[in-house]
Amino acid sequence: VFNNNTLAFNLIRYYWHVGRAVSDLSGKTTIEIALGSIISFGDTASDREGNGLPTKYHRITLSNIPDYTGMHSLFVKIAPLLSLKSKS
């Protein structure tokens, strides 16, 4: 339908490959998006175990959250959630 040199063809091909890559990760990784305060997130870790949710994390992306919450509270509340074993 599309010529191989068109923008539409390349966009479709790109997102098809992205979709395949994400589907290949099924069962190998967990991506969790949580709404609410990151500070209170650490308090609920013990409640998560019974629900089959992760209790330890290899990476936690914070973006610019420390700008609003401060670094001390993040280290105290979030650092215990990090896994000490490296996956790489």
C-alpha positions as CSV (number, residue, x, y, z in Angstrom):
1,V,0.0,0.0,0.0
2,F,2.8,2.4,0.9
3,N,6.0,3.1,-1.0
4,N,9.1,2.0,1.0
5,N,10.5,5.5,1.1
6,T,7.5,7.3,2.6
7,L,7.3,8.7,6.0
8,A,4.1,6.7,6.7
9,F,5.8,3.4,5.8
10,N,8.8,4.2,8.0
11,L,6.6,5.2,11.0
12,I,4.5,2.1,10.7
13,R,7.6,-0.1,10.5
14,Y,9.2,1.6,13.5
15,Y,6.1,1.2,15.7
16,W,5.6,-2.4,14.6
17,H,9.2,-3.1,15.7
18,V,8.6,-1.3,19.0
19,G,5.4,-3.3,19.6
20,R,7.2,-6.6,18.9
21,A,10.1,-5.6,21.3
22,V,7.6,-4.8,24.1
23,S,5.6,-8.0,23.5
24,D,8.9,-10.0,23.6
25,L,9.5,-8.7,27.1
26,S,6.2,-10.2,28.4
27,G,6.8,-12.1,31.6
28,K,10.4,-10.8,31.8
29,T,9.9,-7.3,33.1
30,T,7.3,-5.3,35.0
31,I,6.6,-1.7,34.3
32,E,4.5,-0.1,37.0
33,I,3.0,3.4,37.0
34,A,1.8,4.5,40.4
35,L,-0.3,7.6,41.1
36,G,0.1,9.5,44.3
37,S,3.0,10.5,46.5
38,I,6.3,8.8,46.0
39,I,7.0,9.2,49.7
40,S,3.9,7.2,50.7
41,F,4.7,4.6,48.0
42,G,7.5,3.1,50.2
43,D,5.0,2.6,53.1
44,T,2.8,0.2,51.1
45,A,5.6,-2.2,50.1
46,S,4.6,-4.8,52.7
47,D,0.9,-4.7,51.4
48,R,2.1,-5.4,47.9
49,E,3.6,-8.9,48.5
50,G,0.2,-10.6,48.8
51,N,-1.1,-9.0,45.6
52,G,1.7,-10.4,43.4
53,L,3.2,-6.9,42.9
54,P,7.0,-6.3,43.1
55,T,8.5,-5.4,46.5
56,K,12.0,-4.7,45.3
57,Y,13.0,-2.7,42.2
58,H,16.1,-2.6,40.1
59,R,15.4,0.9,38.8
60,I,13.2,3.7,40.0
61,T,12.9,6.7,37.7
62,L,12.3,9.9,39.6
63,S,12.8,12.6,36.9
64,N,12.6,15.9,38.8
65,I,10.6,14.7,41.8
66,P,13.6,15.5,44.2
67,D,13.1,19.1,43.2
68,Y,9.7,19.0,45.0
69,T,10.2,16.5,47.8
70,G,13.9,16.9,48.7
71,M,16.6,14.3,48.6
72,H,16.6,13.3,52.2
73,S,13.0,12.0,52.3
74,L,13.6,10.1,49.0
75,F,16.7,8.3,50.4
76,V,14.9,7.4,53.6
77,K,11.6,6.1,52.0
78,I,12.7,4.9,48.6
79,A,16.2,3.5,49.0
80,P,14.9,0.4,50.9
81,L,12.8,-0.5,47.9
82,L,15.9,-1.0,45.7
83,S,17.2,-4.5,45.1
84,L,20.8,-5.1,46.2
85,K,21.3,-7.7,43.4
86,S,22.3,-6.4,40.0
87,K,20.4,-7.8,37.0
88,S,23.0,-6.7,34.4
